[in-house]
Each structure stands twice: as C-alpha cells, then as structure tokens.
Amino acid sequence: MLPRSFLSRKALAYTSAGTLAVAGGSYYFLNSGPAYPASTRANRRPPPPWLPPGREHNLDVLKASGSGDDHTKFDLLIVGGGATGAGVAVDAASRGLKVALVERDDFSSGTSSKSTKLVHGGVRYLQKAVMELDYEQFKLVKEALHERRIFLQTAPYLSRMLPIMLPIYKYWQIPYYWAGCKMYDIIAGKENMESSYLMNKGKALETFPMLKSDGLVGALVYYDGQHNDARMNIALIMTAVKLGATVANKVEVTQLLKNADGEIEGTRVRDNLTGKEWDVKARGVINATGPFSDALLAMDNPTHKPIVQPSSGIHITLPNYYSPRTMGLLDPATSDGRVIFFLPWEGNTIAGTTDAPAPVEREPRAAEDEIRWVLEEVRRYLSPDIKVRRGDVLSAWSGLRPLVRNPAASSTEGLVRNHIIYVSPSGLLTIAGGKWTTYRAMAEETVDEAVKTFGLESRTTNGCVTDTVRLVGSDAWSRNMFISLIQRYGLETEVAKHLSNNYGDRAWTVLSLAQPTGEAWPLYGVRLSPQYPFIEAEVRYAIRHEYALTATDVISRRLRLSFLNAQAALEALSRVIDIMAEELNWNAARRRQEMKHTTHFLQSMGLPPGTDVPAPARSSQHWYDWAYRIVGTTTTTNSHGRAQFEAGEADSLREAFLEQSRDSTGRLAKPAVRELLQGIPAYAGIRTKDFEYVLEETGLAKQEDVDMDEFVELCAELKDVSFAPVSRATAKKLRVAIPVEKSGGGV
C-alpha cells in the first residue's frame, strides 16, 4: 500500500508539474524545426553585386604556381569538384589557406548530381545498427543527423524539411515503425526537425490519395531534409571562390609530380578544352575524386589495392501527378529487400534507388531492367486505378556511390556509407566514401589531417568554421523573397519561386540579365521550356557567374532540366546553344559539336538512342503534337489528350484479330493472343511479365479467351504499361505493316 504522503495534494501537484515540464521540454526538444532566416525590409532589395574571377584568370593563377616561386605555390591542391572536393575547398579557404581545385569534367558531373536529393541520417542504417548491434552504423546515423541540421542552416534556400510517409499494411508494424522513428528523433535530439507521428488510414489517404488503400491500416510520418544536389555543389564552389580559392573545371590531372625523395609536390594538368598542359605546385595534394579515387591512387602507385567499391543507384523521374507536392514515401521492404524512396522534387516525382555493384564509368546509364524494377515497386504501393506506365518515365539516371570497400561484405547493401582518410607514403591524401549529408564533416576531418600532414599550422588563420559559414546566396534570402522578385520584375509566381529556391539572393543577379517577354504578363522571364520554370537569363548567368562551359553543364547541372525531363531538355537545347554561342563566340562547328555531345549525354538520362532533334517549341501545344507522332511515346507531364493509338491503328488491330480468330465465336484463347502480338512489330517485344500484369489489371486474367474489343483494350494497356519512349527512327520500324496473313489484308 502506498504511503499517505504520496497521495497528498502537494505530491500530486509536484508530479503533475514535473510531468508537464518533461512533456513540454520533450516537445520543444524534438519539434524545434530548422531555423529559417528572419525576413526584414532588407530582403526587398538586391544584395551587393559580386562577380567572380573568370576562368582564364584562374588558369593563369594555376600556371603561375608552377614557376617554382614559393609565394605562388598553393598550400593545397584539391583534385575533384564534387561534394567532397568542394566542401574541402570551402573549409580550407575559410581557414586562410591558399587553395586550388581542379575538376576533370564539370563540378558535380558525377555522383554529386545523381543522388536521391535527401539530406538524411539514414533510417535504414539505424535499422541495421539496432538489428545487427553495429556501433559504426549508429555513429554514421548520429553524425548525419547532426550534419543535417547544419546543412539546412548554411544553405537555407537550397534545402528544406520534407515529411516522408511509411505506409503500414500490418498491425504489428505499427509499434515497430513507431519505435524506430522515435529513436531516430531522439538520436537527433535538439537538432530534430519535427517529431514523427502516426496517421490513421483515412488521414493517410487524404494526405497521399495515390496510395493503395487495400489492406492499409495507417501510416507513420517522419521528417528528413531535401535539397537540390548539383545547385548545392555549385554554391559550395562559388563560396570557395569568394573565400579566395582558385577553381577550374575541364582541367584534368595527367601526372603526379614528385621530388627526389618520392614525395608529391604537385601535378601535371591538362585543359580539356584546349589541350594545353602545365604544372601546378602545392604543398599538399588531396584526392577527392569519389568513385574515381582508385584511378589517382594507381597513378601514384600502380600496385595499390583498391579502396572503393562502387555501387550503382538508379532513379527515375515521373510526372507530378504520381505524388503529392509536400509528402514523400518510403517503401522499407521491397520485393528483394532494398529500400526505395518516392519523393516530390522540383515539380516532378523521383523514385529510386537501386543498389547493385557496378563498374566505374563517366556516364553510367540506367539499365532497362532496373527501371522496370522501380516501376513494379511503385505499382505495389499505388492505387490500382493509377496506371504506372513505362512511357511516363521522363528521365532516368544512374549514379555511382563511392562505397568504402569491405572485403568481408557479400554485397553492396552491407557496406556502410562512412568514409576513410588515407595518406599514401608519397603524401597523397585521399578522402573516400561518405554521402552528401556528411560532406561538411568529411571536409573538416580532411583539412585537419592535411594541416597536420603537410605542416600547414602556421599558414592557417583559424580553425574550422564551416558550421557557421553561410553559402553564397544565403545572406539576403528569405522565404518571402520571391514576392519581391514578382513585384520588381513582373514574373510568374512559379518562375519567381524557382529562382528564389535555387539561387537565393543571387536571383536578383540572374534577373538583371533577363530580357522582356514582350507580353502583357509576365513582363520578364522568357522560358526555355513551357513546362518548366527555367528561363533564358539563367543560361547567361551560368556562363558569367558559375563557370558553365558547355551546353551539358547548363542543361544538366546549372539548370536541372535533363534530370526532370530528358525530352524537354532536348527541346530546349537549340535555344540554350544559341545563347551560349552569343556569350562565348562559338562558330557553327562548335554549335554542331555541342548539339551532338549534349544529345549523346541526354541518352544517359533516358533519352532514346537515335532521337532526332525537333524544331524549337513555340508553344506548349507544339510539344504535345510532336509527342503524338511517336508510337508508344508518352513523355509529357500532362496526360490530357494523349492518344493511345495512332490514326487507323485500332482498326488494324481489329482486322488482325478477326483474321486470327476465323471461327463463329469471335474469340481468341490467351496463348493465341500472345502469338498474335508476337507477330505485330509494335508489340513483338512485350515481356511475359508485363502481359500477365495487364491481364490482371484489365480483369481478363481468369478468362480463357478474349473477344475483339477486349483484345484492343489489352493492346492499349500494354502500350501504357510497357512501352518506353522511342526515337523517330525506331518509330518508323515499329510502323512496319502487319503481315497479310495476320491482318486479313489490312494495313
């Protein structure tokens, strides 16, 4: 029996007050959210202008370092312009070191532009840490959650919170998922965004109406961050430049220079635009080349053992009607155990990622079977009244994760996304592994090691300050800045928000280059594509302020059009090249070369090989009309008015069916239907799995045979589900006449 004092009013009052204090403190602790910059009147005005030094100036500074003069020598030369290299450049430059960075291709041209666009701790790593009692995985999650908060503070215009839903289809999963997400919140502690919460079935379907309702018992929502990865990479590069770093893209290291003792003292580099070569001298060289780390290590020591095991992750871009604009979805248990995200991004929806061993390539391509695997997983979670069509894949890309090699791991799923710092006997410092979220912490550790290894203590002015250094574009930005842009320039709201969210306060500089539209509204902001808010002024800004040198640089990494819609990128390409030719004085030969090279690049983004370059679009309707002319192509972001058959195609299918049936029943058994489809060129490549899926979707799976109308419906569904976009050249092949014996004298 409890003592009487425990039941007194005083004890109850203390208990109640303590409970309220703990509950209130916990709520504040776990729901503080990211600190957005305060809006002031100063946000109505453009920030002070800043023009970075030109590429030619930067090349001259690089060349001067090879003269042998100690004053021109760099403290650090960073090889690699992705997230890690750019982060190291910002850290080192902010400590007062003399820094150079060279990149063989373009900034963020590799893995750093092909991520899942998340700033996250890694829910699946936490699950592995708990299930496998792996402290290394736990440390990775804790570090990433800490860095996630810093990420959102140092580049607030490029990153933001995103709620992510975990749909629950079994009651026992409710406590399991709830406990996991609450642990995720608690590990984040005071740096948590918002506390995770449960939804009942009705609320889940109200929030995410595309979700499959059959068997759904509820959902759990947790918060992570999302960002624009390539734009973030460019912001890091420009911040390093503003802090005094010398950077150059399209400059490749061809040789490591060593002194008589075998110690590295610089590199031989080549300008890939002109072919000219020269030496760059530095007190220390850092290898930050991601999946290509082993190539530079092999240049240093041909017998070295590889330290990176690359893994391929593919993503696809789908139209915006596949997901709500403010909620992502995580499938934690796919058919083969991999995790897949389904996220709104830049007005469309991205789905991914896969995880499979892959060779190191400069332009990896998403394999067709991987694309179809993602689509099949998407089908499992969406409502059955939504057709998940191969033709709706607007873009598809493959990125290489630079996983640190673990010889004991049987597959890449078992590898941790942590990093290692390795200093070779010659003094080459390599930073490998990691992920976007932890780039800053990796850079801090790398520069700490570089200062110690290369004896740079006396040359630094301070320690690491990158947890407070705000990236270029952040200082005068606020969430309401887009309104000032509209009021000043007469922009469409969508364009103003796009510029604000991708350039921050540099949007004012972008708009200073904008030309009038010549229309009553909008006054400024001529679009490159009618479907997306990218404007022509961004191309000029990319050249003058962000070191864009090729059309691929612009259309892929300064503007993200190729990631959103490969065909729309191709439509805009001609105009992009026109603007770049004006800015860079390209002749006709260079323009043709850019057209050829960029079209080839777009094929790695999901554009069908052999695609013709269409005439520039004059209106949004032009795009739809052009799409109609291609068999099986359904690549626009709008579905209204999209025909499933070309003129006369349905009649030809009916005639082929009648010729094949030739009996009084007017029906065909399903094996005969499959045989008939094999004889029609446009349907000959249909996979058995897709055929069976469509039978199930149309309600014909349990029937032994089909009639003529059911056959035509079947063909329509097969087009929607199975056909990838095709080029005009391929379309001509698909329109080969159906053989007479199969068509009854038709087409």
Salt bridges, closest charged atoms under 4 A:
ASP69 OD1 - HIS71 ND1 3.36
ASP70 OD2 - ARG283 NH2 2.99
ASP75 OD1 - ARG283 NH1 3.04
ASP75 OD1 - ARG459 NE 2.44
ASP91 OD1 - ARG95 NE 2.58
ASP105 OD2 - ARG104 NE 3.38
ASP105 OD1 - ARG362 NH2 2.32
ASP106 OD2 - ARG557 NE 2.74
ASP106 OD2 - ARG558 NH1 2.66
GLU136 OE2 - LYS139 NZ 3.55
GLU147 OE2 - ARG440 NH2 2.89
ASP185 OD2 - LYS182 NZ 3.92
GLU191 OE2 - HIS146 ND1 2.72
GLU206 OE2 - LYS203 NZ 3.88
ASP224 OD1 - ARG148 NH1 2.72
ASP229 OD2 - LYS117 NZ 2.77
ASP229 OD1 - ARG560 NH1 2.76
GLU252 OE1 - ARG270 NH2 3.06
ASP271 OD1 - ARG55 NH2 3.03
GLU277 OE1 - ARG268 NE 3.40
GLU277 OE2 - ARG270 NH1 3.77
ASP279 OD1 - ARG268 NH1 2.99
ASP294 OD1 - HIS304 NE2 3.68
ASP300 OD1 - LYS258 NZ 2.86
ASP331 OD2 - ARG380 NH1 3.47
ASP336 OD2 - ARG338 NE 2.93
ASP355 OD1 - ARG401 NH1 3.51
GLU368 OE2 - ARG372 NE 3.10
GLU368 OE2 - ARG390 NE 2.84
GLU370 OE2 - ARG338 NH1 3.85
GLU376 OE2 - ARG687 NH2 3.02
GLU376 OE1 - LYS689 NZ 3.07
GLU377 OE1 - ARG380 NH1 2.76
ASP392 OD2 - ARG389 NE 3.26
ASP392 OD1 - ARG642 NH1 3.36
GLU444 OE1 - ARG440 NH1 3.24
GLU445 OE1 - HIS419 NE2 3.22
ASP448 OD1 - ARG95 NH1 2.78
GLU449 OE1 - LYS452 NZ 3.57
ASP475 OD1 - ARG470 NE 3.78
GLU492 OE1 - ARG527 NE 3.12
GLU494 OE1 - ARG527 NH2 2.93
GLU536 OE2 - ARG575 NE 2.92
GLU538 OE1 - HIS498 NE2 2.98
GLU546 OE2 - ARG231 NH2 2.67
ASP553 OD1 - LYS250 NZ 3.06
ASP553 OD1 - ARG557 NH2 2.93
ASP578 OD1 - ARG591 NH2 2.65
GLU582 OE1 - ARG540 NH2 3.11
GLU583 OE2 - ARG540 NH1 2.89
GLU583 OE2 - ARG544 NH2 2.78
GLU594 OE2 - ARG590 NH2 2.96
GLU646 OE2 - ARG735 NH1 3.31
GLU649 OE1 - LYS719 NZ 3.03
ASP651 OD1 - ARG654 NH1 3.30
GLU659 OE2 - ARG662 NH2 1.74
ASP690 OD2 - ARG372 NH1 3.27
ASP690 OD2 - ARG687 NE 3.23
ASP705 OD1 - ARG667 NE 2.81
ASP707 OD2 - ARG667 NH1 3.90
GLU710 OE1 - ARG667 NH2 3.46
GLU717 OE2 - LYS387 NZ 3.10
ASP720 OD2 - LYS387 NZ 3.20
ASP720 OD1 - ARG389 NH1 2.87
